[in-house]
Amino acid sequence: MSSPLHTSGHSNEPTGVEYSHGEKEVAFAVEMVDAGSDSDITSDVNPGELTFEEDTAGGMGRHLGVFSCTMLNIGAIIGTGIFSTPSSILGSVGSVGASLMLWVLGFALSFCGLFVWLEFGTMFPRSGGEKVYLEAAYRRPKHLVTVVFAVNAVILNFSSGSCIVFAEKYVFDAHLYLLLVIIPISILISAGHSADLWVVRGIAIGAICFVILLHGFTPRLGVYVINVLTLFKTVVLLLIVVTGWIVLSGKTQVKDPHVNFRHAFAGSSHSGHDYATAMFEVLYAYSGWQNANYVLNEVRDPVRTLKIAGPLGLGITTTLYISANIAYFATSSKTAILESGTTVASLFFENVFGVQAQRALTVFVALSQLQSIFNVAYSASRVNQELAKEGIPLPFGNRLWATNWPTQRAPFPGLVVHLIATVIVIVAPPLSIAYPFILDVAGYPVQIINFFVILGLFYLRWKKPRLPRPFRVWLPLAFFFLLVEAFLLIFPFLRPANGVGDTPPLPYYLFCLVGIAVMMFGVLYWAIWKLMLPYVFKFRLVPRKEVLEDGTVVTLFSREKVE
């Protein structure tokens, strides 16, 4: 078997490209060939060490179109939230009208965020998402934002939540014996063994291993699976929506489908904390609209595609979300929804189709979670590869993690990084308390990163007003979304109504502090690598570039002795 690493000639440089070996930055030439224009952007906004041509070299090339990118975004947004959170949101705000208003507001806020990411994504049509945007805006200290982002991405970007939900709540309920082809431990189910903790964990680990192997060795098939399962998600929601219309027409067994809409705002809460709590859940249900930004190196005509797929994906999802909520409220009374103790979608299927239909819902949601595992692994592996290409010091060397070995088409080492983080979170903590706490920890740094991305947009508008921007967000919308992110950062520190939060006996604010600590660890890691070690051992880091076997260009750092 050939080595995954390969150098091109003695100089380790791509043909026709000239490099320096000092600290001088490489000029950044963004070729918006697919957008129909050529633009030169000066080196002082080049994200990272690699030029646009170098960063997009290698791998499968540009094989994703508008349809696949739209599916990536829709699949990332639609999760279990729309099947369960409408009941908890109703419980928080107290009325159907207020609940629906929050879903509309969540749509508006999400579009504000999408427009910010569209401006960045069309300016820098490269894989990596927030990594690229932070590098463009925050140039000094050099590599600081890259390392901080990398620590957060490697440690906290996992699919454990979807794997556990897939295994624990839905696989056993639906008896999805198709898992027999994934891991032998599924035989325990059909043999009559109880679904104890380690069976749940075994199924979850088997699911993520199956996804990683499929993405790693048959990458095109992995994309097809994402598209098919996303279409399945969409069809299920569309079924709920159409059924809701039929119920509202009065042609079903539901006696009074309009009861919740006659006095829609009756019983609305007057507590700001209740609305803030509900808004937090709504925004979480809408999250994922930026998923295509993470894989732009593989997108055909990336500027045009992103400008179509982003709004289209979020628009389709929003229409389905609001229509599904109306369908839920048409089939069940407010009291029944609040007292059911089940997901609102389950109550919907029971009222319309009967008790047996509830079993079908568990199959739907299980496959929805499987799609989420495929989706997150695909985008996370590309982000991991982009981080390795920047030369950040990683175990066994960053060349290994940057390569597309062994197929030369998919970043299998980047997938393995995602697999390791996911398996650790599945196996290590107890599921009752520590597991939801870890999920909360993983979410908080994302809000910090988003906050600084938006600040970076304002900074570049001020300092670099002449940069080519194929898409420009209206600044009041960007400022509005900045306030939303500030709210998401501050709100978890506010004392909840029950005084203990959702992970007692742990303090309700502890996950915020741990999330901040993870990012501070990134700062420490950078300081040791860039400042402490060079100072103690009297050397300086000199960047150079190397071409791997599949054409991927990676940055390496040599140590040059300082007298």
Secondary structure per residue as TSV (DSSP state, phi and psi in degrees):
chain	resnum	aa	ss	phi	psi
A	1	M	-	360.0	134.8
A	2	S	-	-73.8	157.6
A	3	S	-	-70.8	146.8
A	4	P	S	-73.1	-13.4
A	5	L	-	-110.3	141.0
A	6	H	-	-152.1	136.9
A	7	T	-	-109.1	147.6
A	8	S	-	-100.9	92.9
A	9	G	T	78.9	-177.5
A	10	H	T	-71.2	-32.9
A	11	S	T	-82.9	-8.7
A	12	N	T	58.2	36.7
A	13	E	-	-129.5	150.1
A	14	P	-	-66.2	148.1
A	15	T	T	-60.1	134.6
A	16	G	T	83.3	2.1
A	17	V	-	-116.6	131.4
A	18	E	-	-105.4	133.7
A	19	Y	-	-124.1	151.1
A	20	S	-	-101.9	161.6
A	21	H	S	-110.7	11.2
A	22	G	S	-98.7	-158.7
A	23	E	S	-86.1	-0.5
A	24	K	-	-62.8	133.5
A	25	E	-	-78.8	149.5
A	26	V	-	-82.4	138.9
A	27	A	-	-63.4	143.3
A	28	F	B	-107.6	110.8
A	29	A	-	-111.1	103.3
A	30	V	-	-87.2	113.6
A	31	E	-	-96.8	102.2
A	32	M	-	-88.1	61.0
A	33	V	T	-60.8	-44.6
A	34	D	T	-67.5	-25.5
A	35	A	T	-85.5	-6.9
A	36	G	T	88.8	17.1
A	37	S	-	-150.0	159.5
A	38	D	-	-116.1	135.4
A	39	S	-	-134.7	137.4
A	40	D	-	-106.3	124.8
A	41	I	B	-117.8	130.3
A	42	T	-	-64.2	159.4
A	43	S	G	-65.9	-17.7
A	44	D	G	-78.0	2.2
A	45	V	G	-125.2	11.3
A	46	N	-	-66.0	121.4
A	47	P	-	-70.9	112.3
A	48	G	S	79.2	-163.8
A	49	E	S	-87.9	-25.0
A	50	L	S	-91.7	143.8
A	51	T	-	-73.8	171.5
A	52	F	H	-59.9	-45.5
A	53	E	H	-62.9	-41.2
A	54	E	H	-67.3	-40.5
A	55	D	H	-68.3	-31.4
A	56	T	T	-94.1	4.5
A	57	A	-	-79.1	152.7
A	58	G	S	86.8	176.0
A	59	G	T	74.0	-151.1
A	60	M	T	-84.4	-7.4
A	61	G	-	76.3	-166.7
A	62	R	S	-88.5	99.1
A	63	H	-	-122.2	-3.9
A	64	L	B	-98.4	129.7
A	65	G	-	-106.2	-166.4
A	66	V	H	-59.9	-43.8
A	67	F	H	-61.2	-50.8
A	68	S	H	-64.0	-39.4
A	69	C	H	-67.4	-37.8
A	70	T	H	-63.6	-41.1
A	71	M	H	-64.9	-38.3
A	72	L	H	-60.0	-42.6
A	73	N	H	-71.6	-45.6
A	74	I	H	-62.6	-43.5
A	75	G	H	-64.0	-32.9
A	76	A	H	-73.6	-32.1
A	77	I	H	-77.7	-50.3
A	78	I	-	-75.5	113.8
A	79	G	S	-131.0	-145.3
A	80	T	S	-78.9	-12.4
A	81	G	H	-56.4	-46.9
A	82	I	H	-69.2	-19.3
A	83	F	H	-86.7	-17.5
A	84	S	H	-128.7	-42.0
A	85	T	H	-66.9	-24.2
A	86	P	H	-53.3	-34.4
A	87	S	H	-70.7	-41.2
A	88	S	H	-70.6	-33.7
A	89	I	H	-66.6	-42.4
A	90	L	H	-60.5	-41.3
A	91	G	H	-63.0	-32.4
A	92	S	H	-74.5	-46.5
A	93	V	H	-93.1	-18.3
A	94	G	-	88.8	-10.2
A	95	S	S	-144.8	154.4
A	96	V	H	-66.0	-42.8
A	97	G	H	-61.3	-46.2
A	98	A	H	-65.0	-37.1
A	99	S	H	-62.4	-47.4
A	100	L	H	-64.3	-36.0
A	101	M	H	-62.7	-37.3
A	102	L	H	-67.7	-36.1
A	103	W	H	-65.9	-36.8
A	104	V	H	-68.0	-42.5
A	105	L	H	-63.2	-40.0
A	106	G	H	-60.1	-38.1
A	107	F	H	-62.2	-45.8
A	108	A	H	-63.5	-43.7
A	109	L	H	-65.8	-39.4
A	110	S	H	-65.2	-36.9
A	111	F	H	-67.3	-34.3
A	112	C	H	-59.9	-45.4
A	113	G	H	-64.6	-41.7
A	114	L	H	-58.8	-40.9
A	115	F	H	-65.3	-36.3
A	116	V	H	-62.2	-46.6
A	117	W	H	-69.1	-28.8
A	118	L	H	-67.1	-40.4
A	119	E	H	-62.1	-47.3
A	120	F	H	-64.8	-44.8
A	121	G	H	-65.8	-32.9
A	122	T	H	-82.4	-25.2
A	123	M	H	-71.7	-40.9
A	124	F	S	-127.5	78.6
A	125	P	-	-75.9	67.8
A	126	R	-	-130.6	152.4
A	127	S	T	-66.3	153.9
A	128	G	T	122.8	-21.5
A	129	G	T	59.8	-124.5
A	130	E	H	-59.2	-30.1
A	131	K	H	-53.9	-47.9
A	132	V	H	-66.5	-43.0
A	133	Y	H	-69.4	-38.4
A	134	L	H	-66.6	-40.6
A	135	E	H	-64.2	-35.5
A	136	A	H	-70.5	-36.1
A	137	A	H	-88.3	-35.6
A	138	Y	-	-113.9	88.6
A	139	R	-	-81.8	-26.8
A	140	R	S	-129.4	142.9
A	141	P	S	-63.9	143.2
A	142	K	T	-63.0	134.3
A	143	H	T	72.1	0.4
A	144	L	H	-64.4	-51.9
A	145	V	H	-65.5	-31.6
A	146	T	H	-64.3	-45.6
A	147	V	H	-68.1	-43.0
A	148	V	H	-62.4	-44.5
A	149	F	H	-63.1	-39.9
A	150	A	H	-63.5	-43.9
A	151	V	H	-60.7	-43.4
A	152	N	H	-65.2	-42.2
A	153	A	H	-67.2	-40.5
A	154	V	H	-74.7	-41.2
A	155	I	H	-82.1	-40.2
A	156	L	H	-112.0	-0.8
A	157	N	-	-96.5	91.4
A	158	F	-	-134.6	165.6
A	159	S	-	-108.0	21.4
A	160	S	H	-60.1	-37.8
A	161	G	H	-59.9	-49.8
A	162	S	H	-64.5	-37.4
A	163	C	H	-64.5	-44.4
A	164	I	H	-66.9	-44.8
A	165	V	H	-61.7	-43.4
A	166	F	I	-57.3	-43.5
A	167	A	I	-79.5	-46.9
A	168	E	I	-82.3	-49.7
A	169	K	I	-90.0	-28.4
A	170	Y	I	-119.0	-37.1
A	171	V	I	-61.5	-46.9
A	172	F	H	-71.4	-33.1
A	173	D	H	-67.9	-40.0
A	174	A	H	-90.6	-9.6
A	175	H	T	51.8	56.0
A	176	L	-	-80.8	86.7
A	177	Y	G	-72.2	-2.9
A	178	L	G	-60.0	-18.9
A	179	L	G	-67.2	-12.5
A	180	L	G	-60.4	-24.6
A	181	V	G	-84.9	-7.1
A	182	I	T	-97.5	-51.4
A	183	I	-	-145.4	139.2
A	184	P	G	-61.7	-22.9
A	185	I	G	-63.5	-19.3
A	186	S	G	-62.3	-20.2
A	187	I	H	-58.7	-28.4
A	188	L	H	-59.0	-32.4
A	189	I	H	-66.0	-52.8
A	190	S	H	-68.3	-19.3
A	191	A	T	-83.7	-1.4
A	192	G	T	92.4	9.6
A	193	H	-	-74.0	151.7
A	194	S	-	-74.1	153.6
A	195	A	-	-83.2	70.7
A	196	D	-	-78.1	-179.4
A	197	L	H	-57.3	-44.7
A	198	W	H	-77.0	-23.5
A	199	V	H	-68.5	-42.6
A	200	V	H	-58.4	-48.3
A	201	R	H	-64.0	-38.2
A	202	G	H	-63.1	-43.6
A	203	I	H	-63.8	-42.4
A	204	A	H	-62.3	-44.2
A	205	I	H	-65.8	-40.0
A	206	G	H	-61.4	-38.7
A	207	A	H	-64.6	-46.9
A	208	I	H	-68.6	-35.3
A	209	C	H	-64.3	-42.2
A	210	F	H	-60.1	-44.9
A	211	V	H	-64.1	-44.1
A	212	I	H	-62.7	-44.1
A	213	L	H	-65.1	-40.7
A	214	L	H	-65.9	-46.2
A	215	H	H	-64.8	-37.2
A	216	G	H	-74.9	-36.9
A	217	F	H	-108.6	-20.1
A	218	T	-	-134.3	69.3
A	219	P	H	-60.5	-36.9
A	220	R	H	-66.1	-37.8
A	221	L	H	-63.6	-37.8
A	222	G	H	-59.3	-41.3
A	223	V	H	-66.5	-40.6
A	224	Y	H	-61.1	-41.1
A	225	V	H	-63.1	-42.9
A	226	I	H	-57.6	-47.3
A	227	N	H	-63.4	-44.2
A	228	V	H	-65.8	-46.2
A	229	L	H	-68.5	-32.1
A	230	T	H	-67.5	-41.3
A	231	L	H	-60.2	-38.1
A	232	F	H	-62.4	-46.7
A	233	K	H	-54.5	-47.6
A	234	T	H	-63.9	-41.2
A	235	V	H	-64.7	-39.7
A	236	V	H	-62.3	-45.8
A	237	L	H	-64.8	-38.3
A	238	L	H	-64.5	-35.8
A	239	L	H	-61.2	-43.6
A	240	I	H	-63.0	-42.8
A	241	V	H	-63.3	-50.0
A	242	V	H	-63.1	-39.4
A	243	T	H	-62.9	-38.6
A	244	G	H	-60.1	-41.1
A	245	W	H	-61.7	-42.1
A	246	I	H	-64.2	-40.8
A	247	V	H	-61.8	-43.8
A	248	L	H	-64.5	-24.5
A	249	S	T	-74.2	-12.1
A	250	G	T	85.3	15.6
A	251	K	-	-102.5	23.5
A	252	T	S	-126.6	-175.9
A	253	Q	S	-77.9	-7.1
A	254	V	-	-68.1	123.0
A	255	K	S	-70.2	-48.1
A	256	D	-	-135.2	85.1
A	257	P	T	-71.2	-10.5
A	258	H	T	-102.6	6.5
A	259	V	H	-62.1	-36.3
A	260	N	H	-77.8	-9.5
A	261	F	H	-106.4	-5.1
A	262	R	H	-72.8	-44.0
A	263	H	T	-127.3	68.8
A	264	A	T	-62.2	-29.9
A	265	F	T	-101.4	8.3
A	266	A	T	-65.8	133.2
A	267	G	T	83.1	12.1
A	268	S	-	-61.7	140.2
A	269	S	-	-69.2	150.1
A	270	H	-	-110.6	13.6
A	271	S	-	-99.1	124.7
A	272	G	H	-62.1	-34.0
A	273	H	H	-63.9	-36.6
A	274	D	H	-63.2	-42.6
A	275	Y	H	-70.2	-36.3
A	276	A	H	-64.2	-42.4
A	277	T	H	-61.1	-45.8
A	278	A	H	-65.6	-39.4
A	279	M	H	-63.8	-35.7
A	280	F	H	-59.2	-44.1
A	281	E	H	-68.5	-38.9
A	282	V	H	-63.2	-46.8
A	283	L	H	-64.2	-34.7
A	284	Y	H	-64.5	-39.1
A	285	A	H	-65.9	-28.9
A	286	Y	H	-87.4	-9.1
A	287	S	T	-65.7	147.7
A	288	G	T	117.2	-1.6
A	289	W	T	-66.2	-14.4
A	290	Q	T	-100.3	13.7
A	291	N	G	-61.2	-37.7
A	292	A	G	-65.0	-24.4
A	293	N	G	-62.3	-22.6
A	294	Y	G	-78.2	-15.0
A	295	V	G	-127.8	30.7
A	296	L	G	-66.4	-21.7
A	297	N	G	-62.2	-19.9
A	298	E	G	-105.8	12.0
A	299	V	B	-103.6	129.6
A	300	R	S	-71.9	138.1
A	301	D	S	48.3	60.2
A	302	P	H	-60.6	-37.1
A	303	V	H	-66.6	-51.8
A	304	R	H	-63.1	-44.4
A	305	T	H	-62.0	-42.8
A	306	L	H	-65.6	-38.9
A	307	K	H	-68.6	-21.7
A	308	I	H	-92.3	-49.3
A	309	A	H	-67.7	-35.7
A	310	G	H	-61.9	-62.2
A	311	P	H	-61.4	-35.9
A	312	L	H	-65.0	-45.4
A	313	G	H	-63.3	-46.9
A	314	L	H	-69.0	-36.0
A	315	G	H	-64.8	-44.6
A	316	I	H	-61.9	-46.3
A	317	T	H	-62.6	-42.8
A	318	T	H	-62.0	-44.3
A	319	T	H	-58.7	-44.0
A	320	L	H	-67.2	-40.9
A	321	Y	H	-61.2	-52.3
A	322	I	H	-67.4	-40.2
A	323	S	H	-66.0	-37.3
A	324	A	H	-65.6	-39.5
A	325	N	H	-61.6	-42.3
A	326	I	H	-61.9	-39.9
A	327	A	H	-63.8	-41.9
A	328	Y	H	-60.0	-46.4
A	329	F	H	-73.1	-19.9
A	330	A	H	-77.2	-24.8
A	331	T	H	-100.4	-15.0
A	332	S	S	-139.3	145.4
A	333	S	-	-73.1	159.8
A	334	K	H	-58.9	-41.2
A	335	T	H	-63.6	-42.1
A	336	A	H	-64.3	-39.5
A	337	I	H	-64.7	-43.2
A	338	L	H	-71.2	-29.9
A	339	E	H	-100.6	-0.5
A	340	S	S	-68.5	-36.0
A	341	G	-	73.3	7.8
A	342	T	S	-123.9	172.4
A	343	T	-	-65.7	146.7
A	344	V	H	-64.2	-31.7
A	345	A	H	-65.3	-37.0
A	346	S	H	-63.5	-42.2
A	347	L	H	-64.1	-38.2
A	348	F	H	-59.4	-50.4
A	349	F	H	-63.8	-37.0
A	350	E	H	-65.5	-44.2
A	351	N	H	-69.4	-32.4
A	352	V	H	-93.1	-44.6
A	353	F	H	-111.2	-11.5
A	354	G	-	105.3	170.9
A	355	V	T	-61.9	-37.7
A	356	Q	T	-63.8	-26.8
A	357	A	H	-68.9	-22.0
A	358	Q	H	-60.7	-32.9
A	359	R	H	-66.1	-36.2
A	360	A	H	-64.0	-35.8
A	361	L	H	-61.6	-38.8
A	362	T	H	-63.6	-34.1
A	363	V	H	-66.4	-43.7
A	364	F	H	-57.6	-48.7
A	365	V	H	-70.3	-34.0
A	366	A	H	-61.5	-46.0
A	367	L	H	-67.7	-31.6
A	368	S	H	-62.1	-41.9
A	369	Q	H	-67.7	-35.6
A	370	L	H	-62.4	-39.8
A	371	Q	H	-63.5	-39.7
A	372	S	H	-61.6	-38.5
A	373	I	H	-63.1	-45.6
A	374	F	H	-59.9	-44.4
A	375	N	H	-64.8	-50.8
A	376	V	H	-65.1	-42.1
A	377	A	H	-61.8	-39.9
A	378	Y	H	-62.0	-51.3
A	379	S	H	-73.0	-38.6
A	380	A	H	-63.5	-38.3
A	381	S	H	-64.9	-35.7
A	382	R	H	-69.0	-37.7
A	383	V	H	-65.3	-43.8
A	384	N	H	-59.4	-40.2
A	385	Q	H	-64.7	-42.4
A	386	E	H	-62.7	-37.3
A	387	L	H	-66.1	-41.9
A	388	A	H	-64.9	-34.6
A	389	K	H	-66.8	-17.9
A	390	E	T	-82.6	-5.1
A	391	G	T	89.0	11.6
A	392	I	-	-63.5	133.3
A	393	P	-	-64.9	120.1
A	394	L	-	-128.3	155.9
A	395	P	T	-56.2	136.8
A	396	F	T	69.9	8.3
A	397	G	-	91.3	140.4
A	398	N	H	-73.7	-17.0
A	399	R	H	-61.4	-39.6
A	400	L	H	-60.7	-46.7
A	401	W	H	-76.1	-17.2
A	402	A	H	-87.6	-16.0
A	403	T	-	-78.3	161.9
A	404	N	-	-100.4	23.6
A	405	W	T	-64.2	144.4
A	406	P	T	-96.9	-10.5
A	407	T	T	-84.7	-15.5
A	408	Q	T	67.7	12.5
A	409	R	S	-124.2	-26.6
A	410	A	S	-132.9	144.4
A	411	P	-	-77.9	74.5
A	412	F	H	-58.9	-41.9
A	413	P	H	-59.4	-38.1
A	414	G	H	-64.2	-34.8
A	415	L	H	-65.8	-37.7
A	416	V	H	-64.9	-38.7
A	417	V	H	-57.8	-45.4
A	418	H	H	-64.0	-39.4
A	419	L	H	-62.0	-45.0
A	420	I	H	-60.3	-48.5
A	421	A	H	-61.7	-40.9
A	422	T	H	-65.9	-44.9
A	423	V	H	-65.7	-40.1
A	424	I	H	-59.4	-45.5
A	425	V	H	-69.4	-32.7
A	426	I	H	-67.1	-41.9
A	427	V	H	-89.0	-41.0
A	428	A	S	-70.3	-55.5
A	429	P	S	-86.1	154.7
A	430	P	-	-66.7	142.4
A	431	L	T	-73.3	-24.2
A	432	S	T	-72.7	-45.9
A	433	I	T	-115.6	-54.1
A	434	A	H	-65.4	-34.0
A	435	Y	H	-65.7	-52.6
A	436	P	H	-62.6	-29.4
A	437	F	H	-63.9	-42.6
A	438	I	H	-64.3	-38.4
A	439	L	H	-62.7	-40.1
A	440	D	H	-64.4	-41.3
A	441	V	H	-60.0	-42.7
A	442	A	H	-64.4	-31.3
A	443	G	H	-79.2	-29.5
A	444	Y	H	-68.1	-46.3
A	445	P	H	-60.1	-26.9
A	446	V	H	-60.6	-40.1
A	447	Q	H	-67.6	-36.0
A	448	I	H	-63.6	-45.5
A	449	I	H	-61.9	-45.5
A	450	N	H	-60.1	-40.0
A	451	F	H	-59.1	-45.2
A	452	F	H	-74.6	-27.4
A	453	V	H	-62.0	-45.0
A	454	I	H	-66.8	-41.3
A	455	L	H	-59.9	-38.3
A	456	G	H	-62.2	-34.7
A	457	L	H	-62.9	-46.0
A	458	F	H	-62.2	-39.7
A	459	Y	H	-63.1	-45.3
A	460	L	H	-69.8	-34.2
A	461	R	H	-61.3	-35.5
A	462	W	H	-78.8	-48.6
A	463	K	H	-84.2	-31.3
A	464	K	-	-129.0	64.9
A	465	P	T	-68.8	-17.8
A	466	R	T	-96.1	4.7
A	467	L	S	-61.8	139.0
A	468	P	-	-62.2	126.2
A	469	R	-	-128.7	96.8
A	470	P	S	-61.1	-21.1
A	471	F	S	-138.9	134.0
A	472	R	-	-123.5	122.2
A	473	V	-	-78.2	142.3
A	474	W	-	-68.2	122.5
A	475	L	H	-57.8	-36.5
A	476	P	H	-57.8	-33.8
A	477	L	H	-67.7	-40.1
A	478	A	H	-64.3	-40.7
A	479	F	H	-66.1	-38.2
A	480	F	H	-60.8	-43.8
A	481	F	H	-69.1	-30.0
A	482	L	H	-61.9	-40.6
A	483	L	H	-64.9	-37.0
A	484	V	H	-62.2	-45.5
A	485	E	H	-64.9	-36.9
A	486	A	H	-62.6	-39.9
A	487	F	H	-61.8	-43.0
A	488	L	H	-66.3	-25.3
A	489	L	H	-80.2	-35.9
A	490	I	H	-86.2	-37.8
A	491	F	G	-55.9	-42.2
A	492	P	G	-62.0	-18.3
A	493	F	G	-83.6	-13.2
A	494	L	S	-77.6	137.5
A	495	R	-	-62.7	123.3
A	496	P	-	-69.8	165.4
A	497	A	T	-60.6	-36.6
A	498	N	T	-84.3	-5.8
A	499	G	S	79.1	-6.1
A	500	V	S	-127.5	-14.1
A	501	G	T	79.7	-161.9
A	502	D	T	-105.8	6.2
A	503	T	S	-133.3	50.9
A	504	P	T	-66.1	150.5
A	505	P	T	-85.4	8.4
A	506	L	S	-70.1	140.7
A	507	P	-	-57.5	143.7
A	508	Y	T	-64.0	-23.8
A	509	Y	T	-96.3	-0.9
A	510	L	H	-64.7	-37.1
A	511	F	H	-64.3	-30.8
A	512	C	H	-64.7	-44.6
A	513	L	H	-65.4	-38.7
A	514	V	H	-67.4	-40.8
A	515	G	H	-60.1	-43.2
A	516	I	H	-64.2	-39.1
A	517	A	H	-62.5	-36.8
A	518	V	H	-61.7	-42.1
A	519	M	H	-69.3	-35.6
A	520	M	H	-66.6	-31.2
A	521	F	H	-63.0	-36.5
A	522	G	H	-61.5	-41.2
A	523	V	H	-62.6	-43.1
A	524	L	H	-63.5	-42.5
A	525	Y	H	-59.6	-44.0
A	526	W	H	-63.1	-43.6
A	527	A	H	-63.2	-39.1
A	528	I	I	-66.4	-44.5
A	529	W	I	-69.8	-45.8
A	530	K	I	-93.0	-25.1
A	531	L	I	-116.4	-55.7
A	532	M	I	-68.2	-54.3
A	533	L	H	-62.3	-45.1
A	534	P	H	-60.8	-35.9
A	535	Y	H	-69.8	-43.4
A	536	V	H	-70.0	-43.1
A	537	F	H	-100.4	9.6
A	538	K	T	57.5	58.6
A	539	F	E	-144.3	166.0
A	540	R	E	-127.0	151.8
A	541	L	E	-89.3	124.2
A	542	V	E	-115.4	120.2
A	543	P	E	-76.7	142.7
A	544	R	E	-142.3	170.1
A	545	K	E	-125.7	148.9
A	546	E	E	-139.4	143.6
A	547	V	E	-103.0	126.6
A	548	L	-	-85.3	175.5
A	549	E	T	-58.7	-34.7
A	550	D	T	-90.1	5.1
A	551	G	S	98.1	-6.8
A	552	T	-	-64.4	133.5
A	553	V	E	-100.3	132.1
A	554	V	E	-128.6	143.4
A	555	T	E	-88.5	134.1
A	556	L	E	-124.0	154.6
A	557	F	E	-118.3	123.8
A	558	S	E	-96.5	151.3
A	559	R	E	-96.7	118.8
A	560	E	E	-107.9	121.7
A	561	K	E	-64.1	135.4
A	562	V	-	-108.8	123.2
A	563	E	-	-78.1	360.0
